């Protein structure tokens, strides 16, 4: 399916000079959203994934349905103060400062096969931090998937050691 035709581009959002790729227009189309999740599920199933991990917030919109489709669990990665149990944390640099992500320390078993997913791959910082969290807990990354990859921003350079599925590339 040509998923790109369901993505709306919004110029100068959130700031001047940015061409924002809005996934909500794809999510609004039930059969298209379903097809995208099915395609990601086939990728994850082929990797014998045992759990799906996704960063907030749009990673939940992809990761939750993906996990449900596969009949496996979903582990959220969140910002500090959002998870109630003991957490593992990773801080990473973003274009405009330092950010921190957290995962429950008991959410991944050592050796567990993990698919990491998000809506969009840009510079790769969030996904790289998410992968570090999974690895700290002993998880094995068997694949990484996205609805959209912005190739000119080079995020895939950080993922050379992993099998990556991007349904749309700009």
VEXTOR-984557 format. One line per 2 residues: number of its first residue (from 1); for each residue x, y, z of C-alpha. Coordinates in pm, 1 decimal, always signed. Example, Ala and Ser with C-alpha at 12.3 -4.5 7.8 and 13.67 -1.06 7.14 Angstrom:
<nodes>
1 = +1230.0:-450.0:+780.0 | +1367.0:-106.0:+714.0
</nodes>
This chain:
<nodes>
1 = +0.0:+0.0:+0.0 | +115.1:+353.8:-70.3
3 = +97.1:+485.0:+286.4 | +259.0:+816.7:+190.6
5 = -59.5:+934.2:+22.6 | -228.2:+924.1:+364.7
7 = +30.8:+1147.3:+533.5 | -37.4:+1520.1:+538.8
9 = +254.3:+1760.6:+533.4 | +221.7:+2074.5:+743.0
11 = +467.4:+2349.2:+653.4 | +624.5:+2561.1:+926.1
13 = +505.8:+2339.0:+1213.0 | +605.3:+2345.5:+1494.0
15 = +848.3:+2617.2:+1382.9 | +934.9:+2801.1:+1062.3
17 = +1121.5:+2591.0:+807.6 | +993.1:+2254.3:+931.5
19 = +784.0:+2031.5:+704.6 | +594.2:+1827.0:+963.9
21 = +478.3:+1480.9:+851.6 | +143.0:+1430.6:+1024.9
23 = +56.7:+1064.5:+1087.8 | -287.0:+1142.6:+1230.9
25 = -432.3:+1158.4:+879.4 | -320.6:+795.7:+829.2
27 = -452.8:+690.1:+1170.6 | -794.2:+835.0:+1083.8
29 = -829.2:+586.4:+797.0 | -914.4:+257.4:+971.0
31 = -828.7:+15.8:+688.4 | -501.1:+199.1:+616.1
33 = -400.0:+205.5:+984.8 | -489.4:-163.1:+1007.7
35 = -280.6:-244.2:+700.3 | +21.6:-56.4:+837.9
37 = +0.1:-243.1:+1169.6 | -41.2:-573.7:+983.2
39 = +272.0:-502.8:+778.4 | +470.6:-418.6:+1091.0
41 = +329.8:-729.6:+1262.1 | +448.5:-952.6:+976.6
43 = +797.8:-803.6:+1018.0 | +792.9:-860.5:+1397.0
45 = +649.3:-1211.2:+1367.4 | +926.7:-1304.1:+1124.9
47 = +1173.4:-1196.4:+1395.3 | +1000.1:-1410.4:+1661.8
49 = +944.1:-1102.2:+1876.8 | +829.6:-1167.8:+2232.2
51 = +749.9:-808.6:+2332.9 | +704.7:-466.8:+2171.6
53 = +866.8:-154.3:+2319.3 | +766.5:+198.0:+2218.7
55 = +851.2:+548.3:+2343.1 | +582.8:+799.0:+2434.2
57 = +364.3:+924.6:+2298.3 | +318.6:+831.7:+1936.2
59 = +513.5:+509.3:+1985.9 | +214.5:+398.3:+2193.6
61 = -18.9:+453.7:+1896.9 | +191.9:+212.7:+1692.4
63 = +328.9:-19.5:+1961.3 | +2.8:-95.6:+2143.1
65 = -187.4:-214.7:+1834.8 | +123.4:-396.6:+1711.1
67 = +156.5:-590.5:+2036.4 | -216.0:-667.3:+2034.2
69 = -196.6:-793.7:+1676.6 | +91.4:-1024.4:+1770.0
71 = -66.5:-1141.5:+2096.2 | +236.9:-1026.8:+2295.1
73 = +301.2:-758.2:+2556.0 | +371.4:-389.5:+2513.4
75 = +628.4:-204.2:+2726.4 | +604.5:+175.5:+2737.0
77 = +911.8:+398.0:+2753.6 | +826.8:+725.8:+2925.4
79 = +966.0:+1052.7:+3049.4 | +1071.5:+1084.4:+3414.8
81 = +798.6:+1073.7:+3678.1 | +545.4:+888.4:+3462.1
83 = +614.6:+525.2:+3559.1 | +514.7:+415.0:+3910.9
85 = +764.5:+134.5:+3978.3 | +1143.9:+129.7:+3993.5
87 = +1291.1:+244.5:+3661.5 | +1606.3:+232.5:+3456.0
89 = +1691.6:+563.0:+3286.9 | +1895.4:+690.6:+2994.1
91 = +1968.0:+1053.9:+2913.0 | +2047.9:+1165.7:+2560.4
93 = +2111.4:+1483.5:+2364.7 | +1844.5:+1637.1:+2148.6
95 = +1872.8:+1932.5:+1913.9 | +1766.7:+2166.6:+2193.1
97 = +1904.6:+2003.7:+2510.1 | +1914.7:+1687.2:+2716.4
99 = +1618.4:+1450.9:+2753.7 | +1569.5:+1143.2:+2969.9
101 = +1367.3:+826.4:+2908.1 | +1263.3:+560.6:+3159.3
103 = +1150.8:+197.6:+3154.5 | +1032.4:-24.2:+3440.1
105 = +1329.8:-231.2:+3557.9 | +1121.0:-549.6:+3560.0
107 = +952.2:-503.8:+3220.7 | +1202.3:-695.3:+3003.9
109 = +1346.7:-1037.0:+3083.2 | +1710.5:-1111.6:+3007.1
111 = +1729.7:-1260.7:+2657.3 | +1375.6:-1154.9:+2565.5
113 = +1333.2:-1080.4:+2193.2 | +1223.6:-717.4:+2148.7
115 = +1081.2:-514.4:+1861.5 | +1124.5:-140.0:+1915.9
117 = +874.3:+75.5:+1729.4 | +778.0:+438.5:+1688.3
119 = +585.0:+654.5:+1446.6 | +882.9:+835.5:+1296.9
121 = +1259.9:+807.1:+1267.5 | +1429.9:+1146.0:+1236.2
123 = +1770.7:+1198.7:+1399.5 | +1739.8:+869.5:+1589.5
125 = +1809.7:+997.3:+1941.3 | +1487.6:+873.4:+2098.7
127 = +1513.6:+527.9:+1942.2 | +1881.6:+497.7:+2028.4
129 = +1798.6:+582.0:+2392.9 | +1509.7:+332.2:+2390.4
131 = +1741.7:+60.2:+2258.2 | +1994.6:+139.9:+2532.9
133 = +1721.7:+96.3:+2794.7 | +1617.4:-240.6:+2653.4
135 = +1979.4:-357.6:+2643.2 | +2038.3:-243.0:+3003.7
137 = +1762.6:-484.9:+3102.6 | +1913.9:-767.5:+2897.7
139 = +1665.9:-757.6:+2609.2 | +1771.5:-855.9:+2257.0
141 = +1667.8:-614.2:+1982.1 | +1544.8:-826.8:+1691.0
143 = +1407.6:-538.7:+1485.1 | +1305.1:-175.4:+1475.7
145 = +1001.4:-42.5:+1287.7 | +854.7:+295.1:+1192.1
147 = +567.8:+434.9:+991.7 | +794.6:+711.2:+856.4
149 = +1167.9:+760.4:+813.8 | +1308.6:+1102.4:+731.6
151 = +1618.2:+978.7:+548.4 | +1790.3:+1316.3:+516.9
153 = +1820.4:+1343.7:+897.6 | +2038.3:+1031.2:+920.6
155 = +1868.6:+849.2:+1207.9 | +1917.5:+515.9:+1034.6
157 = +2294.6:+561.9:+1073.0 | +2244.5:+487.9:+1444.4
159 = +2056.3:+166.6:+1361.1 | +2304.6:-4.6:+1127.4
161 = +2331.4:-305.9:+1360.1 | +1956.5:-375.9:+1343.6
163 = +1695.9:-486.8:+1093.6 | +1482.3:-179.1:+1026.3
165 = +1140.7:-153.2:+863.1 | +1019.0:+190.8:+753.3
167 = +684.5:+189.0:+572.1 | +737.6:+537.6:+426.5
169 = +1065.8:+712.0:+347.0 | +1100.5:+1081.9:+276.0
</nodes>
